[in-house]
Amino acid sequence: MQVRRYKPGEEQELWQLYHDTTHIINGEVYTREQVERWAPHDKDMDEWKERIQKKNPFVAVGDDKIVGFAELEPDGHIDYFYVHHKYQGKGVGSMLYTAIEKEAINQKIPHLHAEVSVPAKEFFLKQGFEILEKKNNIICGTPAINFMMKKQL
Ligand SMILES: CC(C)(COP(=O)(O)OP(=O)(O)OC[C@H]1O[C@@H](n2cnc3c(N)ncnc32)[C@H](O)[C@@H]1OP(=O)(O)O)[C@@H](O)C(=O)NCCC(=O)NCCS
């Protein structure tokens, strides 16, 4: 497996991964309406393409396909961080995280922070993050728990 920056032309594959992981993995914890709001079936692909070009994510590649991606913003915010639903628990997330942390240290970013979903909380704790706050936002009429997490570098 290899971790590198995304290449133009991979946006559609990234959307499929994000969509499927959101519906299948996050869908175990959140409602159907919530995951459909985060990853709608009729997503505007021009908007998604523009987003990915701006975020310039790291991608993990294995078996000739993208098996995960992760986004680091200049202020240390980790935005999307998704592993292919068929490659969960195989170390893909750890490889992506290592690349993100290395890049953050190179850029002299003092700390990383993220709004972490329930299914990802244990993973981020394993990476050395601490929970600052548990949030209970109402999304589509139902509470959707997430955690504000931070790691000092
Ligand atoms: C969170 C996520 C990115 C982790 O990726 P992954 O490739 O499955 O993680 P890894 O296999 O590298 O696991 C690393 C460690 O975290 C632990 N871990 C990962 N998910 C876990 C879970 N749900 N419960 C307990 N431990 C977990 C693993 O056991 C492993 O521990 P080890 O090093 O002692 O073996 C992945 O589960 C995912 O895509 N989740 C859904 C999308 C999501 O919610 N993203 C986060 C948005 S903030």
The ligand as a Gaussian input file, in Angstrom:
#p B3LYP/6-31G(d) Opt

LIG

0 1
 C      -12.037000       5.723000      11.502000
 C      -11.406000       5.016000      10.303000
 C      -10.849000       6.077000       9.359000
 C      -10.274000       4.110000      10.811000
 O       -9.608000       3.514000       9.716000
 P       -9.085000       1.996000       9.749000
 O       -8.293000       1.774000       8.516000
 O      -10.216000       1.071000       9.986000
 O       -8.137000       2.025000      11.037000
 P       -6.856000       1.098000      11.337000
 O       -7.115000      -0.260000      10.788000
 O       -5.623000       1.786000      10.874000
 O       -6.885000       1.053000      12.934000
 C       -5.913000       1.676000      13.747000
 C       -6.164000       1.325000      15.181000
 O       -7.420000       1.896000      15.609000
 C       -8.260000       0.879000      16.112000
 N       -9.640000       1.111000      15.687000
 C      -10.063000       1.551000      14.490000
 N      -11.408000       1.629000      14.475000
 C      -11.824000       1.200000      15.707000
 C      -13.097000       1.032000      16.325000
 N      -14.228000       1.333000      15.671000
 N      -13.145000       0.568000      17.589000
 C      -12.013000       0.264000      18.272000
 N      -10.776000       0.409000      17.736000
 C      -10.692000       0.868000      16.477000
 C       -7.775000      -0.405000      15.482000
 O       -8.088000      -1.517000      16.266000
 C       -6.276000      -0.187000      15.411000
 O       -5.681000      -0.479000      16.643000
 P       -4.272000      -1.278000      16.717000
 O       -3.272000      -0.336000      16.095000
 O       -4.075000      -1.495000      18.172000
 O       -4.471000      -2.521000      15.923000
 C      -12.443000       4.130000       9.569000
 O      -13.049000       3.246000      10.483000
 C      -13.548000       4.880000       8.842000
 O      -13.453000       5.115000       7.644000
 N      -14.653000       5.192000       9.543000
 C      -15.845000       5.751000       8.931000
 C      -15.643000       7.157000       8.447000
 C      -15.446000       8.135000       9.561000
 O      -16.244000       8.191000      10.488000
 N      -14.385000       8.916000       9.449000
 C      -14.012000       9.877000      10.414000
 C      -14.689000      11.147000      10.205000
 S      -14.171000      12.216000      11.510000

